[in-house]
Amino acid sequence: MLFWAATFFIIALVAGVLGFSGIAGAAAEIAKIIFLIFVVLLIISLVAGALRGRRPPL
């Protein structure tokens, strides 16, 4: 998921440099949304792992 956020961010940068402001804005918004979803899922995963109390195998 983080890969897709980075991909849309790069698309937004390239579109912004080339002057496509509409596409750049849309790609930047999509990248922000995907990144926020990633962060929320990461926090949920960390909390769930902490509540289980298990350590990952080495």
Secondary structure, DSSP 8 states (H G I E B T S, - for coil): -HHHHHHHHHHHHHHHHHT-HHHHHHHHHHHHHHHHHHHHHHHHHHHHHHHH------
